[in-house]
Structure formats: structure tokens, C-alpha cells
Amino acid sequence: MRPGRHGRGAGQRTGIKTMTQTNSRIFDEIARLMTGAAGAAQGVRREVDEIVRSQAERILRDLDMVSREEFEAVREMAVKARAENERLEARIAALEKSD
């Protein structure tokens, strides 16, 4: 007996085609949901990054930390003051020798 004579073979092929289409739609839906979830996860990550950054900035302000620019300016002033101090010490030593 061949399946085609009783009409069962065609139905089986149609069933396979329908099942394949259903599987394809299920996979498409899963892919769409995963894409949406990935986008939502990126949004959450951006929000968390922003919250962490603002909290870190608040903590640094509360610690009364100086900015890099302020630190460098004071450092440069200290270097100049040290050089001036050394120059004055040498001048005082020279004056004391001449007495």
C-alpha cells in the first residue's frame, strides 16, 4: 500500500509543512523576544551606570576632594616655592660666609 492512494501521505506532508511553519514562527517569536530583552537589558545597564556615576560623584564631593586641575596648580606652586626656598638658603649661606 502506498500512502498516496489513501490520501494519508499528502496529509502527512501538509502536517510536516504546518509543523515547520509553526516551529519557524515560534523561533521568530523567541528571537523577537530575545532582541527586546537585550534592548531592555542595555537600557537597564545605562540606568545603572548613570546611578553609579552620580553616586560616585556625590561621594567624592562629600569627601571634599580636589579636582585634578586644582591639585596640579597647587603642586606647581609648591615646586616654585621649594626652588625659591633653596635659592634663598644659598644666598643666606653666601652672606653668612662673607661676614
N, C-alpha and C positions, 0 to 999 in steps of 0.2 A: 504494500500500500504506500502510495506516495502522498505526502501531505497536501499537495496541490489539489487532488481530486475531491477531498472532503472539505476544502475551504479552511482548514486549520493552519496551513503553512503561511498563508497571507496574513492571517490574524496574528500569528506569532511574530512575523516580521514587523507588522504595524505596532505591536506591543513593544518590540525592541526599540523601534524608532521613537515611540512615545516615551519610553523609559529614558532613552538617551537625551531626548529634548528636555524631559523633566530634570534629569541629572545636570544637564547644561544650565538650565535656569537656576537650579539650586546652587551650583558653583558660581554662577554670575551674581546671585544674591549674596552669597558668602563673601565674594570678592568685593562687592559694593559695600557691605557692612564693615569689612576689614579696612577698606580705604577710608570710610567715615570714621572708624575708631582711631586710625592712625592720625587723621587730621585733628580729631578731638584731643588725642594724646599730645600732639605738638602744641595745641592751644594751652593745655594744662601746663606743659613744660615751660612755655613762655611766661605764664602767670606765676609759676613757682619761682622762676629765675628773677622776675621783677620783684616779687615779695622778698626773696633772699637778699637781693641787691639793696633794696630800700632799708631793710633791717640792718644790714652791714653798715650802710652809710649812717644810720641813726646811732648805732653803737659807737662808731668812730667819732661822731660829733660829741656824743656823751662823754667819751674818754678825753675830750679836749686835745685831740691830736692836731698837729700842724700839717699843712699841705707840703708837698714836695718842694714847691716854689719857695715857700717861707723858710723851710729848712735850708735850702741851698743859699738863700740870701743871708741868713744868719751865719752859715758856715763860711761864706766868703768874707763876711765882716770879721769873724774870728781869725781867719788866716791873715788878713790885713793887720789886725791888732797885734797878733803874735810877731809878725815881721817888724812892725813899728816898735814893739817892746824890745826885741833883740837889737834893733838899731840904737835905741836909746841906752840900753845896757852897755853896748860897745862904746858909745860916746861918753857915758859916765866913767867907764873904766879908763878911757883915754885921758879924761880930765883929771881923775884921781892920780894917775901916773905922773902927769906933768906937775903936780903940786909938790 
